[in-house]
């Protein structure tokens, strides 16, 4: 089969068609406009790129329509391509899925999309992701939620709000077990946790890292924890400049401990010089602040287990002594033994 024929088949047959023919069904409640979830029993396939791509969230499998057929039917490429060719002209018969961020074919505003999502709560999928996988403490999550910074995203992901200087939501960082991105149609400005009048500005590359540094420092007083969302957009640079120009401010480059983080830190140094404020580099001991938090939490858990084991050993010794005590006189001599001859 020639390359031109392969490309033609790829453009004519959607992954959704393949899944429908294989008796998969759309999970409307857990689908988004860009990622549609299909289920068949315990199997899950997420269709992306407007039907041209897919991945299995329960494994590392992913690819195009040919790879999907090979994955489902356990066949080689040539047999898979023949199966794909037999699907040309078919249209999906499932009811059309409608994204809740759309209304009558018109996309809702960022504000409406943000407020259409629930805040995380203890036990929710997003809460479990942030607390169990990211090791963020419950007390910090409650603070961030109270400040209206977090929302429940699809597939257990977190939405972390970016706001401008007036507090308007301009977009959100989306992070989850299977997803990483930024709000469609949104603008990266700054994720902000802390007081707007803080004199210490700790700038990270991701909201997860800003939250992690806040957890490590115990929400240090006078600090505003910031994230640029992994970019250096003109809007983010302008927002940082506006904050840095305030009197007595210190700009802290709390970026990742790698070459990209160092380059980002130099940009922040240059911005601080232009704004006439103090500057310092704060490198995480690990690759980033969330990895540092995870290592720290493992060490805490290890110490707790060791302390618990020590308490249990002490309790067993105490219990053993209590059993022996009735058999001893006040002088510590054995009074419970056999009589001498």
Secondary structure, DSSP 8 states (H G I E B T S, - for coil): --HHHHHHHHHHS-HHHHHHHTT-EE-GGG--SS-EEEEETTEEEEEEGGGTEEE-TTSS-EESHHHHHHHHH---HHHHHHHHHTTTT----S-----TTEETTEE--HHHHHHTS----TTSHHHHIIIIIS---HHHHHHHHHTT-EEE-GGG-EEEEEE-TT--EEEEEEE-SS-EEE-TT----BEEES-TT-SEEEEESSHHHHHHHHHHHTS-TTEEEEE-TT---HHHHHHHHHHHTSTT-EEEE---SSHHHHHHHHHHHHHHHHHT-EEEE---SSSSHHHHHHHHHHHHHHHHHHHHHHHHHHHHHHHHHHHHHTTB-TTS-B-SS----
